[in-house]
Amino acid sequence: MVLDHFYATVIELNRTLAMKNPEIIIVGGVHGDEYEGVEVVGYLWNHPEKFPAMRGIIGNPPAVQQGSRYIDENLNTIPQAAIPQPNSSMGQFGLYSYENRQTQNLIYDIEYFLNLPEKGLKLVIDIHSTRASGNTCLIIPNPSIGGTQIKLSLRLGVPIIWVPGETESLIGKLPDEITKIGLEISQDQWDKGLYTPHELLKSIQLSISDTQSTDGFPHNYEVYGEKDPSDIASLAPQARNFICFTKEEKQAL
């Protein structure tokens, strides 16, 4: 894929474009070899008037520029304890990796909006892609704020996957006071035009602006983890049926 100058930007430009108190933040390019999220962010940057409440951030600009998954290590699996503190340059084993420092930058950028007097930020969506045909889905770290998650899954016609206790992903590290969704898009479906940047962003916008209650909505969660189904149901009472997997079964998928 040929990258234009937007996609090769540095984090300072990401911040400049994002620091406008958005309602929704779209993150793309956490993995540099996944182009779907990059295209969605690029669409936002090129057409800011179409979705004024949204801002787009490229998660790993140099990896996107190179077309590689990451520079030093997977940005989406860095442990919380490995993230440097502000103004730190050295880690336990020497210099922090690029992704360590970039994770700190991204969390700082997103949490910035939670400290604004207006507190307009409601939703963060981290877009990834999967090579599994037809397996577009939402991945959530916390089902307690279920309304937007359920509405978006119904609009896109995709299931919700919840991994109890998942905290190492980028969205898993963000505060629970905002709704956090990982959107895995099937590359096959994207390439066939079943999802486009405009239609995807429109569905996201409608999901957060819809005030209809989801209390009576029938819905299925696919739940990965060791929890007992009755415990899971008490955590997410809006869910109707749960498909529970052990860690070994999840790894086999």
Accessible surface in RSA format (square Angstrom, percent):
REM  Atomic radii and reference values for relative SASA: ProtOr
REM  Chains: A
REM  Algorithm: Lee & Richards
REM  Probe-radius: 1.40
REM  Slices: 20
REM RES _ NUM      All-atoms   Total-Side   Main-Chain    Non-polar    All polar
REM                ABS   REL    ABS   REL    ABS   REL    ABS   REL    ABS   REL
RES MET A   1   134.31  69.6  49.91  33.0  84.40 200.9  60.84  51.7  73.47  97.3
RES VAL A   2   145.91  96.0 122.42 110.8  23.50  56.6 126.83 110.2  19.08  51.8
RES LEU A   3    40.24  22.4  15.79  11.3  24.45  61.5  15.79  11.1  24.45  65.8
RES ASP A   4    63.19  44.3  52.18  51.9  11.01  26.0  40.11  94.4  23.08  23.0
RES HIS A   5   139.56  76.3 121.46  84.4  18.10  46.3  98.56 101.6  41.00  47.7
RES PHE A   6    51.50  25.8  51.50  31.9   0.00   0.0  51.50  31.2   0.00   0.0
RES TYR A   7    25.10  11.7  25.10  14.3   0.00   0.0  10.27   7.7  14.82  18.3
RES ALA A   8    36.05  33.1  19.21  29.6  16.83  38.3  19.61  27.6  16.44  43.5
RES THR A   9    11.29   8.0   1.77   1.8   9.53  22.7   9.27  12.5   2.02   3.1
RES VAL A  10    93.77  61.7  90.81  82.2   2.96   7.1  93.18  81.0   0.59   1.6
RES ILE A  11    20.98  11.9  18.32  13.7   2.66   6.4  18.32  13.2   2.66   7.2
RES GLU A  12   102.62  58.9  99.92  75.6   2.70   6.4  59.61 115.3  43.01  35.1
RES LEU A  13    67.88  37.8  64.55  46.2   3.33   8.4  67.16  47.2   0.72   1.9
RES ASN A  14     0.00   0.0   0.00   0.0   0.00   0.0   0.00   0.0   0.00   0.0
RES ARG A  15    64.93  27.3  64.90  33.1   0.03   0.1  19.02  26.0  45.92  27.8
RES THR A  16    91.12  64.8  78.00  79.1  13.12  31.3  60.82  81.7  30.30  45.8
RES LEU A  17    50.50  28.1  48.56  34.7   1.94   4.9  48.81  34.3   1.69   4.5
RES ALA A  18     0.00   0.0   0.00   0.0   0.00   0.0   0.00   0.0   0.00   0.0
RES MET A  19    61.57  31.9  38.24  25.3  23.33  55.6  39.40  33.5  22.17  29.4
RES LYS A  20   124.67  60.8 100.33  61.6  24.34  58.0  61.24  55.1  63.43  67.6
RES ASN A  21    47.13  32.5  30.63  29.6  16.50  39.7  17.49  42.1  29.64  28.6
RES PRO A  22     2.26   1.6   0.00   0.0   2.26   8.2   2.26   1.9   0.00   0.0
RES GLU A  23    49.65  28.5  47.65  36.0   2.01   4.8  12.82  24.8  36.84  30.1
RES ILE A  24     0.81   0.5   0.81   0.6   0.00   0.0   0.81   0.6   0.00   0.0
RES ILE A  25     0.00   0.0   0.00   0.0   0.00   0.0   0.00   0.0   0.00   0.0
RES ILE A  26     0.00   0.0   0.00   0.0   0.00   0.0   0.00   0.0   0.00   0.0
RES VAL A  27     0.03   0.0   0.03   0.0   0.00   0.0   0.03   0.0   0.00   0.0
RES GLY A  28     0.00   0.0   0.00   N/A   0.00   0.0   0.00   0.0   0.00   0.0
RES GLY A  29     1.49   1.8   0.00   N/A   1.49   1.8   0.31   0.8   1.19   2.7
RES VAL A  30     0.71   0.5   0.00   0.0   0.71   1.7   0.00   0.0   0.71   1.9
RES HIS A  31     8.53   4.7   7.91   5.5   0.62   1.6   7.91   8.2   0.62   0.7
RES GLY A  32     6.28   7.7   0.00   N/A   6.28   7.7   0.00   0.0   6.28  14.1
RES ASP A  33    41.07  28.8  27.72  27.6  13.35  31.6  17.95  42.2  23.12  23.1
RES GLU A  34     9.91   5.7   9.38   7.1   0.52   1.2   2.76   5.3   7.14   5.8
RES TYR A  35    53.53  25.0  52.78  30.0   0.76   2.0  45.40  34.1   8.14  10.0
RES GLU A  36     0.07   0.0   0.07   0.1   0.00   0.0   0.07   0.1   0.00   0.0
RES GLY A  37     1.10   1.4   0.00   N/A   1.10   1.4   0.22   0.6   0.89   2.0
RES VAL A  38     0.65   0.4   0.65   0.6   0.00   0.0   0.65   0.6   0.00   0.0
RES GLU A  39    53.69  30.8  50.37  38.1   3.32   7.9  15.96  30.9  37.73  30.8
RES VAL A  40     0.00   0.0   0.00   0.0   0.00   0.0   0.00   0.0   0.00   0.0
RES VAL A  41     0.00   0.0   0.00   0.0   0.00   0.0   0.00   0.0   0.00   0.0
RES GLY A  42     0.46   0.6   0.00   N/A   0.46   0.6   0.46   1.3   0.00   0.0
RES TYR A  43    46.35  21.6  40.48  23.0   5.87  15.3  37.61  28.3   8.73  10.8
RES LEU A  44     6.34   3.5   3.23   2.3   3.12   7.8   3.25   2.3   3.09   8.3
RES TRP A  45    25.44  10.2   6.47   3.1  18.96  44.5   9.94   5.3  15.49  25.1
RES ASN A  46    69.18  47.7  44.52  43.0  24.66  59.4  14.11  34.0  55.07  53.2
RES HIS A  47    62.33  34.1  62.25  43.3   0.07   0.2  37.75  38.9  24.58  28.6
RES PRO A  48    75.78  55.2  70.98  64.7   4.80  17.4  73.19  60.4   2.59  16.1
RES GLU A  49   120.46  69.2  93.17  70.5  27.29  65.0  75.44 145.9  45.02  36.8
RES LYS A  50    92.10  44.9  68.40  42.0  23.71  56.4  27.04  24.3  65.06  69.3
RES PHE A  51     5.61   2.8   5.23   3.2   0.38   1.0   5.23   3.2   0.38   1.1
RES PRO A  52    85.66  62.4  76.43  69.7   9.23  33.6  77.90  64.3   7.76  48.2
RES ALA A  53    31.67  29.1  24.35  37.6   7.32  16.7  31.48  44.3   0.19   0.5
RES MET A  54     3.70   1.9   0.21   0.1   3.49   8.3   0.21   0.2   3.49   4.6
RES ARG A  55    41.13  17.3  39.22  20.0   1.91   4.6  13.09  17.9  28.04  17.0
RES GLY A  56     1.45   1.8   0.00   N/A   1.45   1.8   0.00   0.0   1.45   3.3
RES ILE A  57     0.01   0.0   0.01   0.0   0.00   0.0   0.01   0.0   0.00   0.0
RES ILE A  58     0.00   0.0   0.00   0.0   0.00   0.0   0.00   0.0   0.00   0.0
RES GLY A  59     0.00   0.0   0.00   N/A   0.00   0.0   0.00   0.0   0.00   0.0
RES ASN A  60     0.00   0.0   0.00   0.0   0.00   0.0   0.00   0.0   0.00   0.0
RES PRO A  61     3.30   2.4   2.83   2.6   0.47   1.7   3.22   2.7   0.09   0.6
RES PRO A  62    39.86  29.1  37.66  34.3   2.20   8.0  39.75  32.8   0.11   0.7
RES ALA A  63     0.00   0.0   0.00   0.0   0.00   0.0   0.00   0.0   0.00   0.0
RES VAL A  64     1.91   1.3   0.55   0.5   1.36   3.3   0.55   0.5   1.36   3.7
RES GLN A  65   109.05  61.0  90.00  65.8  19.05  45.4  19.03  40.5  90.01  68.3
RES GLN A  66   127.19  71.1  89.50  65.4  37.70  89.8  37.12  79.0  90.07  68.3
RES GLY A  67    47.07  58.0   0.00   N/A  47.07  58.0  24.62  67.6  22.45  50.3
RES SER A  68    36.99  31.3  30.30  40.4   6.69  15.4  36.91  78.6   0.08   0.1
RES ARG A  69    88.38  37.1  82.77  42.2   5.61  13.3  36.58  50.0  51.80  31.4
RES TYR A  70    90.75  42.4  80.50  45.8  10.25  26.7  32.79  24.6  57.96  71.5
RES ILE A  71    60.70  34.5  34.43  25.6  26.27  63.3  36.28  26.1  24.42  66.3
RES ASP A  72    79.42  55.6  50.98  50.7  28.44  67.2  16.28  38.3  63.14  63.0
RES GLU A  73    64.71  37.2  62.76  47.5   1.95   4.6  23.78  46.0  40.93  33.4
RES ASN A  74    35.83  24.7  31.81  30.7   4.03   9.7  10.95  26.3  24.89  24.1
RES LEU A  75     0.14   0.1   0.00   0.0   0.14   0.4   0.00   0.0   0.14   0.4
RES ASN A  76    28.71  19.8  26.41  25.5   2.29   5.5   0.88   2.1  27.82  26.9
RES THR A  77    81.40  57.9  68.86  69.8  12.54  29.9  54.94  73.8  26.46  40.0
RES ILE A  78     1.91   1.1   0.94   0.7   0.97   2.3   1.91   1.4   0.00   0.0
RES PRO A  79    67.00  48.8  67.00  61.1   0.00   0.0  67.00  55.3   0.00   0.0
RES GLN A  80   103.22  57.7  96.81  70.8   6.41  15.3  54.07 115.1  49.16  37.3
RES ALA A  81   104.55  96.1  63.73  98.3  40.82  92.9  75.29 106.0  29.27  77.5
RES ALA A  82    36.18  33.3  27.03  41.7   9.15  20.8  35.88  50.5   0.30   0.8
RES ILE A  83    18.94  10.8  12.78   9.5   6.17  14.9  12.78   9.2   6.17  16.7
RES PRO A  84     3.32   2.4   0.30   0.3   3.02  11.0   0.30   0.3   3.02  18.7
RES GLN A  85   124.62  69.7 123.53  90.3   1.09   2.6  50.53 107.5  74.09  56.2
RES PRO A  86   102.28  74.5  86.83  79.2  15.44  56.1  89.25  73.7  13.02  81.0
RES ASN A  87   158.18 109.1 109.98 106.3  48.20 116.1  39.98  96.2 118.20 114.2
RES SER A  88    44.04  37.2  23.36  31.2  20.69  47.7  12.54  26.7  31.50  44.1
RES SER A  89    69.39  58.6  63.10  84.2   6.29  14.5  38.88  82.8  30.51  42.7
RES MET A  90   116.86  60.5 101.98  67.5  14.88  35.4  91.10  77.5  25.75  34.1
RES GLY A  91    19.86  24.5   0.00   N/A  19.86  24.5   8.17  22.4  11.68  26.2
RES GLN A  92   162.40  90.8 116.40  85.1  46.00 109.5  50.85 108.2 111.55  84.6
RES PHE A  93   188.08  94.1 147.49  91.4  40.59 105.6 157.24  95.3  30.84  88.3
RES GLY A  94    23.56  29.1   0.00   N/A  23.56  29.1  19.21  52.7   4.36   9.8
RES LEU A  95   142.92  79.6 115.27  82.5  27.65  69.5 115.27  81.0  27.65  74.4
RES TYR A  96    43.58  20.3  35.54  20.2   8.04  20.9  12.87   9.7  30.70  37.8
RES SER A  97    20.97  17.7  11.47  15.3   9.50  21.9  18.57  39.5   2.41   3.4
RES TYR A  98    46.23  21.6  46.19  26.3   0.04   0.1  41.02  30.8   5.22   6.4
RES GLU A  99     0.00   0.0   0.00   0.0   0.00   0.0   0.00   0.0   0.00   0.0
RES ASN A 100    10.74   7.4  10.74  10.4   0.00   0.0   0.00   0.0  10.74  10.4
RES ARG A 101   100.49  42.2 100.44  51.2   0.05   0.1  32.91  45.0  67.58  41.0
RES GLN A 102     1.56   0.9   1.13   0.8   0.43   1.0   0.28   0.6   1.28   1.0
RES THR A 103     0.17   0.1   0.17   0.2   0.00   0.0   0.17   0.2   0.00   0.0
RES GLN A 104    38.87  21.7  36.65  26.8   2.22   5.3  18.01  38.3  20.86  15.8
RES ASN A 105    33.42  23.0  33.00  31.9   0.42   1.0   0.42   1.0  33.00  31.9
RES LEU A 106     0.00   0.0   0.00   0.0   0.00   0.0   0.00   0.0   0.00   0.0
RES ILE A 107    20.15  11.5  20.15  15.0   0.00   0.0  20.15  14.5   0.00   0.0
RES TYR A 108   126.74  59.2 122.73  69.8   4.01  10.4  86.57  65.1  40.17  49.5
RES ASP A 109     0.00   0.0   0.00   0.0   0.00   0.0   0.00   0.0   0.00   0.0
RES ILE A 110     0.02   0.0   0.02   0.0   0.00   0.0   0.02   0.0   0.00   0.0
RES GLU A 111    59.49  34.2  59.49  45.0   0.00   0.0  12.11  23.4  47.38  38.7
RES TYR A 112    80.39  37.5  74.78  42.5   5.62  14.6  44.90  33.7  35.50  43.8
RES PHE A 113     0.03   0.0   0.02   0.0   0.01   0.0   0.02   0.0   0.01   0.0
RES LEU A 114    17.68   9.8  15.61  11.2   2.07   5.2  15.61  11.0   2.07   5.6
RES ASN A 115   122.73  84.6  95.40  92.2  27.33  65.8  28.76  69.2  93.98  90.8
RES LEU A 116    34.45  19.2  33.92  24.3   0.53   1.3  33.95  23.8   0.50   1.4
RES PRO A 117   122.40  89.2  87.58  79.8  34.82 126.6  99.18  81.9  23.22 144.3
RES GLU A 118   120.80  69.4  91.11  68.9  29.70  70.7  53.50 103.5  67.31  55.0
RES LYS A 119   123.66  60.3 104.82  64.3  18.84  44.8  85.40  76.9  38.26  40.8
RES GLY A 120    21.08  26.0   0.00   N/A  21.08  26.0  20.58  56.5   0.50   1.1
RES LEU A 121     9.22   5.1   0.00   0.0   9.22  23.2   0.00   0.0   9.22  24.8
RES LYS A 122   107.14  52.3 100.19  61.5   6.95  16.5  62.64  56.4  44.50  47.4
RES LEU A 123     0.37   0.2   0.37   0.3   0.00   0.0   0.37   0.3   0.00   0.0
RES VAL A 124     0.35   0.2   0.35   0.3   0.00   0.0   0.35   0.3   0.00   0.0
RES ILE A 125     0.00   0.0   0.00   0.0   0.00   0.0   0.00   0.0   0.00   0.0
RES ASP A 126     2.89   2.0   2.89   2.9   0.00   0.0   0.24   0.6   2.65   2.6
RES ILE A 127     2.24   1.3   0.00   0.0   2.24   5.4   0.00   0.0   2.24   6.1
RES HIS A 128    11.48   6.3  11.07   7.7   0.42   1.1   8.61   8.9   2.88   3.3
RES SER A 129    10.40   8.8   0.27   0.4  10.13  23.3   0.12   0.3  10.28  14.4
RES THR A 130    31.60  22.5  26.34  26.7   5.26  12.5  16.36  22.0  15.24  23.0
RES ARG A 131   165.49  69.5 138.39  70.5  27.11  64.5  64.82  88.6 100.67  61.0
RES ALA A 132    42.66  39.2  29.23  45.1  13.42  30.5  39.99  56.3   2.67   7.1
RES SER A 133    83.36  70.4  60.41  80.6  22.96  52.9  38.42  81.8  44.94  63.0
RES GLY A 134    42.31  52.2   0.00   N/A  42.31  52.2  16.57  45.5  25.74  57.7
RES ASN A 135    84.55  58.3  76.07  73.5   8.49  20.4  18.36  44.2  66.20  64.0
RES THR A 136     5.71   4.1   1.78   1.8   3.93   9.4   1.78   2.4   3.93   5.9
RES CYS A 137    10.67   8.1  10.67  11.9   0.00   0.0   2.58   6.5   8.09   8.7
RES LEU A 138     0.00   0.0   0.00   0.0   0.00   0.0   0.00   0.0   0.00   0.0
RES ILE A 139    52.35  29.8  52.35  39.0   0.00   0.0  52.35  37.7   0.00   0.0
RES ILE A 140     0.82   0.5   0.00   0.0   0.82   2.0   0.18   0.1   0.64   1.7
RES PRO A 141    21.26  15.5   5.82   5.3  15.44  56.1   6.64   5.5  14.62  90.9
RES ASN A 142    30.48  21.0  28.57  27.6   1.91   4.6  11.83  28.5  18.64  18.0
RES PRO A 143     6.68   4.9   6.68   6.1   0.00   0.0   6.68   5.5   0.00   0.0
RES SER A 144    76.59  64.7  45.60  60.9  30.99  71.4  40.61  86.5  35.98  50.4
RES ILE A 145    64.40  36.6  60.34  45.0   4.06   9.8  64.40  46.4   0.00   0.0
RES GLY A 146     6.24   7.7   0.00   N/A   6.24   7.7   1.30   3.6   4.94  11.1
RES GLY A 147    24.09  29.7   0.00   N/A  24.09  29.7  15.85  43.5   8.25  18.5
RES THR A 148    21.47  15.3  18.65  18.9   2.82   6.7   0.10   0.1  21.38  32.3
RES GLN A 149     1.64   0.9   1.64   1.2   0.00   0.0   0.00   0.0   1.64   1.2
RES ILE A 150     0.06   0.0   0.06   0.0   0.00   0.0   0.06   0.0   0.00   0.0
RES LYS A 151    19.71   9.6  17.70  10.9   2.01   4.8   5.43   4.9  14.28  15.2
RES LEU A 152     0.29   0.2   0.29   0.2   0.00   0.0   0.29   0.2   0.00   0.0
RES SER A 153     1.03   0.9   0.00   0.0   1.03   2.4   0.00   0.0   1.03   1.4
RES LEU A 154    86.78  48.3  65.26  46.7  21.52  54.1  66.77  46.9  20.01  53.9
RES ARG A 155   108.98  45.8  72.66  37.0  36.31  86.5  23.57  32.2  85.40  51.8
RES LEU A 156    23.12  12.9   7.19   5.1  15.93  40.0  10.75   7.5  12.37  33.3
RES GLY A 157    66.59  82.1   0.00   N/A  66.59  82.1  34.62  95.0  31.97  71.6
RES VAL A 158    12.14   8.0   4.70   4.3   7.44  17.9   7.84   6.8   4.31  11.7
RES PRO A 159    55.39  40.4  49.22  44.9   6.17  22.4  54.86  45.3   0.52   3.3
RES ILE A 160     0.00   0.0   0.00   0.0   0.00   0.0   0.00   0.0   0.00   0.0
RES ILE A 161    24.83  14.1  24.83  18.5   0.00   0.0  24.83  17.9   0.00   0.0
RES TRP A 162     8.13   3.3   8.13   3.9   0.00   0.0   7.10   3.8   1.02   1.7
RES VAL A 163    20.70  13.6  20.70  18.7   0.00   0.0  20.70  18.0   0.00   0.0
RES PRO A 164    20.03  14.6   2.75   2.5  17.28  62.8   3.70   3.1  16.34 101.5
RES GLY A 165    68.95  85.0   0.00   N/A  68.95  85.0  40.34 110.7  28.61  64.1
RES GLU A 166    51.15  29.4  43.20  32.7   7.95  18.9  17.00  32.9  34.15  27.9
RES THR A 167    75.47  53.7  73.38  74.4   2.09   5.0  55.13  74.1  20.34  30.7
RES GLU A 168    68.41  39.3  68.41  51.8   0.00   0.0  39.11  75.6  29.30  23.9
RES SER A 169    18.63  15.7  18.30  24.4   0.34   0.8  16.29  34.7   2.35   3.3
RES LEU A 170     0.54   0.3   0.38   0.3   0.17   0.4   0.54   0.4   0.00   0.0
RES ILE A 171     8.71   5.0   8.71   6.5   0.00   0.0   8.71   6.3   0.00   0.0
RES GLY A 172    13.05  16.1   0.00   N/A  13.05  16.1   0.38   1.0  12.67  28.4
RES LYS A 173    19.25   9.4   0.12   0.1  19.12  45.5   3.90   3.5  15.34  16.3
RES LEU A 174     5.69   3.2   0.00   0.0   5.69  14.3   0.08   0.1   5.60  15.1
RES PRO A 175    34.81  25.4  23.02  21.0  11.78  42.8  34.60  28.6   0.21   1.3
RES ASP A 176    86.01  60.2  74.63  74.3  11.38  26.9  24.34  57.3  61.68  61.5
RES GLU A 177   126.37  72.6  89.31  67.6  37.06  88.2  39.92  77.2  86.45  70.6
RES ILE A 178     3.84   2.2   1.71   1.3   2.13   5.1   2.58   1.9   1.26   3.4
RES THR A 179     9.76   6.9   8.01   8.1   1.75   4.2   1.71   2.3   8.05  12.2
RES LYS A 180     5.91   2.9   4.12   2.5   1.78   4.2   1.80   1.6   4.10   4.4
RES ILE A 181     0.00   0.0   0.00   0.0   0.00   0.0   0.00   0.0   0.00   0.0
RES GLY A 182     7.08   8.7   0.00   N/A   7.08   8.7   7.08  19.4   0.00   0.0
RES LEU A 183     0.52   0.3   0.32   0.2   0.20   0.5   0.32   0.2   0.20   0.5
RES GLU A 184    40.02  23.0  40.02  30.3   0.00   0.0   9.28  17.9  30.74  25.1
RES ILE A 185     0.50   0.3   0.50   0.4   0.00   0.0   0.50   0.4   0.00   0.0
RES SER A 186     0.10   0.1   0.10   0.1   0.00   0.0   0.00   0.0   0.10   0.1
RES GLN A 187    28.16  15.7  28.15  20.6   0.01   0.0   5.81  12.4  22.35  16.9
RES ASP A 188    49.38  34.6  42.76  42.6   6.61  15.6  17.66  41.6  31.72  31.6
RES GLN A 189    33.21  18.6  33.21  24.3   0.00   0.0   3.41   7.3  29.80  22.6
RES TRP A 190    20.17   8.1  13.36   6.5   6.80  16.0   5.49   2.9  14.68  23.8
RES ASP A 191    98.21  68.8  61.10  60.8  37.11  87.7  31.70  74.6  66.51  66.3
RES LYS A 192   145.78  71.1 110.33  67.7  35.45  84.4  74.44  67.0  71.34  76.0
RES GLY A 193    44.37  54.7   0.00   N/A  44.37  54.7  24.15  66.3  20.22  45.3
RES LEU A 194   115.99  64.6  87.28  62.4  28.72  72.2  90.58  63.6  25.41  68.4
RES TYR A 195    30.95  14.5  26.56  15.1   4.39  11.4  18.36  13.8  12.59  15.5
RES THR A 196    52.13  37.1  51.35  52.1   0.78   1.9  49.26  66.2   2.87   4.3
RES PRO A 197    27.66  20.2  27.66  25.2   0.00   0.0  27.66  22.8   0.00   0.0
RES HIS A 198    63.73  34.8  63.26  44.0   0.47   1.2  43.38  44.7  20.35  23.7
RES GLU A 199    95.87  55.0  94.89  71.8   0.98   2.3  44.36  85.8  51.51  42.1
RES LEU A 200     2.41   1.3   0.71   0.5   1.70   4.3   1.95   1.4   0.45   1.2
RES LEU A 201     0.00   0.0   0.00   0.0   0.00   0.0   0.00   0.0   0.00   0.0
RES LYS A 202    94.84  46.3  94.84  58.2   0.00   0.0  41.30  37.2  53.55  57.0
RES SER A 203    20.22  17.1  19.54  26.1   0.67   1.6   0.67   1.4  19.54  27.4
RES ILE A 204     0.11   0.1   0.04   0.0   0.08   0.2   0.11   0.1   0.00   0.0
RES GLN A 205    55.96  31.3  55.96  40.9   0.00   0.0  16.22  34.5  39.73  30.1
RES LEU A 206    69.35  38.6  68.81  49.2   0.54   1.4  68.81  48.3   0.54   1.5
RES SER A 207     0.99   0.8   0.17   0.2   0.81   1.9   0.17   0.4   0.81   1.1
RES ILE A 208    27.46  15.6   9.34   7.0  18.12  43.7   9.73   7.0  17.73  48.1
RES SER A 209    69.65  58.9  44.88  59.9  24.77  57.1  45.19  96.2  24.46  34.3
RES ASP A 210    42.74  29.9  28.29  28.2  14.44  34.2  13.82  32.5  28.92  28.8
RES THR A 211   134.77  95.9 102.96 104.4  31.81  75.8  75.86 101.9  58.92  89.1
RES GLN A 212   107.45  60.1  95.78  70.0  11.67  27.8  36.33  77.3  71.11  53.9
RES SER A 213    70.03  59.2  50.83  67.8  19.20  44.2  55.56 118.3  14.46  20.3
RES THR A 214    13.16   9.4  10.28  10.4   2.88   6.9   0.63   0.8  12.53  18.9
RES ASP A 215   111.76  78.3 101.62 101.1  10.13  24.0  34.73  81.7  77.03  76.8
RES GLY A 216    66.07  81.5   0.00   N/A  66.07  81.5  37.63 103.3  28.44  63.7
RES PHE A 217    40.75  20.4  40.42  25.0   0.33   0.9  40.71  24.7   0.05   0.1
RES PRO A 218   108.73  79.2 100.53  91.6   8.20  29.8 101.77  84.0   6.96  43.3
RES HIS A 219    19.68  10.8  11.29   7.8   8.39  21.5  15.06  15.5   4.62   5.4
RES ASN A 220    76.69  52.9  72.80  70.3   3.89   9.4  14.41  34.7  62.27  60.2
RES TYR A 221     0.00   0.0   0.00   0.0   0.00   0.0   0.00   0.0   0.00   0.0
RES GLU A 222    42.39  24.3  42.39  32.1   0.00   0.0   4.32   8.4  38.08  31.1
RES VAL A 223     0.95   0.6   0.86   0.8   0.09   0.2   0.86   0.7   0.09   0.3
RES TYR A 224    16.96   7.9  16.79   9.6   0.17   0.5   6.38   4.8  10.58  13.0
RES GLY A 225    17.69  21.8   0.00   N/A  17.69  21.8  11.33  31.1   6.36  14.2
RES GLU A 226   111.68  64.1  79.14  59.9  32.54  77.5  51.30  99.2  60.38  49.3
RES LYS A 227    88.26  43.1  75.70  46.4  12.55  29.9  35.84  32.3  52.41  55.8
RES ASP A 228    71.73  50.2  63.37  63.1   8.36  19.8  26.33  62.0  45.39  45.3
RES PRO A 229    71.74  52.3  70.43  64.2   1.31   4.8  70.74  58.4   1.00   6.2
RES SER A 230    75.75  64.0  61.01  81.4  14.74  34.0  53.19 113.3  22.56  31.6
RES ASP A 231    75.42  52.8  73.77  73.4   1.65   3.9  15.26  35.9  60.16  60.0
RES ILE A 232     1.35   0.8   1.35   1.0   0.00   0.0   1.35   1.0   0.00   0.0
RES ALA A 233    40.28  37.0  37.47  57.8   2.81   6.4  37.76  53.2   2.52   6.7
RES SER A 234    86.19  72.8  53.38  71.2  32.81  75.6  51.06 108.7  35.13  49.2
RES LEU A 235    89.05  49.6  77.51  55.5  11.54  29.0  79.94  56.1   9.11  24.5
RES ALA A 236     0.06   0.1   0.00   0.0   0.06   0.1   0.05   0.1   0.01   0.0
RES PRO A 237   100.57  73.3  80.72  73.6  19.85  72.1  85.76  70.8  14.81  92.0
RES GLN A 238    26.08  14.6  21.11  15.4   4.97  11.8  17.82  37.9   8.26   6.3
RES ALA A 239     9.03   8.3   0.00   0.0   9.03  20.5   0.00   0.0   9.03  23.9
RES ARG A 240   102.92  43.2  77.35  39.4  25.57  60.9  43.30  59.2  59.63  36.1
RES ASN A 241    90.66  62.5  87.35  84.4   3.31   8.0  21.82  52.5  68.84  66.5
RES PHE A 242    42.03  21.0  11.83   7.3  30.20  78.6  11.83   7.2  30.20  86.4
RES ILE A 243    82.60  47.0  79.34  59.1   3.26   7.9  82.60  59.5   0.00   0.0
RES CYS A 244    48.58  36.8  22.26  24.8  26.33  61.9  21.40  54.2  27.18  29.3
RES PHE A 245    40.79  20.4  38.81  24.0   1.97   5.1  40.78  24.7   0.01   0.0
RES THR A 246    55.12  39.2  55.06  55.8   0.05   0.1  51.86  69.7   3.25   4.9
RES LYS A 247   125.54  61.2 124.40  76.3   1.14   2.7  68.52  61.7  57.03  60.7
RES GLU A 248   121.29  69.6 114.06  86.3   7.23  17.2  64.61 125.0  56.68  46.3
RES GLU A 249    88.22  50.6  83.50  63.2   4.72  11.2  36.17  70.0  52.05  42.5
RES LYS A 250    84.78  41.4  78.60  48.2   6.18  14.7  49.29  44.4  35.48  37.8
RES GLN A 251   147.68  82.6 114.12  83.4  33.57  79.9  45.09  96.0 102.60  77.8
RES ALA A 252    89.26  82.1  48.40  74.7  40.86  93.0  59.61  83.9  29.65  78.5
RES LEU A 253   135.00  75.2  72.63  52.0  62.36 156.8 102.96  72.3  32.04  86.2
END  Absolute sums over single chains surface
CHAIN  1 A    11925.3       9369.9       2555.3       6681.9       5243.3
END  Absolute sums over all chains
TOTAL         11925.3       9369.9       2555.3       6681.9       5243.3
